[in-house]
């Protein structure tokens, strides 16, 4: 969970915002990450910062401006 918290801080996002974005409660996110998260949960977290092009299906990563 520490690595995820560090990543969220660098992206300016809270665990609650991530949980809302992937459609689960903050408690469910915390419980999932403190135990053994499912592949589905890991994929949901990874997809939270990506956008899929509706025309071609290309996955685009959202990055902060430097």
VONUTOR-68161 format. One record per residue (C-alpha): residue number from 1; x, y, z. Coordinates in pm, 1 decimal. Layout:
! VONUTOR-68161
n->NUM; x->X; y->Y; z->Z
...
END
This chain:
! VONUTOR-68161
n->1; x->0.0; y->0.0; z->0.0
n->2; x->290.4; y->236.6; z->61.5
n->3; x->396.3; y->231.4; z->-301.4
n->4; x->42.7; y->309.7; z->-413.0
n->5; x->19.4; y->595.0; z->-161.8
n->6; x->345.8; y->739.4; z->-294.9
n->7; x->220.3; y->713.5; z->-651.8
n->8; x->-110.4; y->877.1; z->-561.9
n->9; x->69.6; y->1162.0; z->-385.6
n->10; x->290.3; y->1223.5; z->-690.4
n->11; x->-19.7; y->1229.8; z->-911.1
n->12; x->-205.7; y->1458.4; z->-669.8
n->13; x->-479.9; y->1200.2; z->-612.8
n->14; x->-618.5; y->1058.4; z->-289.6
n->15; x->-705.0; y->694.9; z->-223.1
n->16; x->-1069.2; y->804.1; z->-196.4
n->17; x->-1056.3; y->964.5; z->-543.1
n->18; x->-901.3; y->648.7; z->-687.4
n->19; x->-1165.9; y->433.0; z->-520.6
n->20; x->-1444.3; y->649.3; z->-666.0
n->21; x->-1280.9; y->638.6; z->-1008.9
n->22; x->-1276.4; y->257.3; z->-1012.1
n->23; x->-1619.4; y->228.1; z->-849.8
n->24; x->-1541.2; y->87.4; z->-505.2
n->25; x->-1529.9; y->224.2; z->-150.9
n->26; x->-1207.5; y->354.1; z->-0.3
n->27; x->-1229.7; y->77.2; z->260.2
n->28; x->-1259.9; y->-189.0; z->-11.0
n->29; x->-956.0; y->-43.9; z->-188.5
n->30; x->-753.2; y->-42.7; z->132.4
n->31; x->-861.2; y->-397.3; z->223.8
n->32; x->-784.0; y->-523.6; z->-125.3
n->33; x->-436.0; y->-372.7; z->-128.9
n->34; x->-341.5; y->-477.3; z->224.1
n->35; x->-419.4; y->-839.2; z->141.8
n->36; x->-380.1; y->-1020.2; z->-184.7
n->37; x->-554.9; y->-813.4; z->-455.4
n->38; x->-717.6; y->-990.6; z->-745.5
n->39; x->-590.1; y->-943.4; z->-1097.2
n->40; x->-916.9; y->-765.5; z->-1176.0
n->41; x->-854.8; y->-512.1; z->-896.2
n->42; x->-497.4; y->-451.0; z->-1013.1
n->43; x->-622.7; y->-397.8; z->-1368.4
n->44; x->-885.7; y->-150.7; z->-1242.0
n->45; x->-620.0; y->50.9; z->-1060.4
n->46; x->-390.5; y->49.5; z->-1362.7
n->47; x->-674.0; y->157.0; z->-1591.6
n->48; x->-765.4; y->450.3; z->-1364.8
n->49; x->-499.6; y->666.0; z->-1532.2
n->50; x->-561.1; y->557.9; z->-1889.0
n->51; x->-807.7; y->641.6; z->-2163.7
n->52; x->-902.0; y->407.6; z->-2447.0
n->53; x->-961.1; y->567.9; z->-2785.9
n->54; x->-1320.0; y->486.9; z->-2885.8
n->55; x->-1229.0; y->477.0; z->-3255.1
n->56; x->-915.2; y->262.1; z->-3266.6
n->57; x->-896.6; y->106.0; z->-2919.0
n->58; x->-548.2; y->241.1; z->-2846.3
n->59; x->-481.8; y->276.6; z->-2474.0
n->60; x->-349.8; y->621.8; z->-2388.2
n->61; x->-179.6; y->698.4; z->-2058.3
n->62; x->-271.2; y->1020.9; z->-1881.4
n->63; x->38.3; y->1208.9; z->-1763.4
n->64; x->87.8; y->1531.4; z->-1573.5
n->65; x->227.0; y->1833.6; z->-1750.8
n->66; x->581.3; y->1913.1; z->-1653.0
END
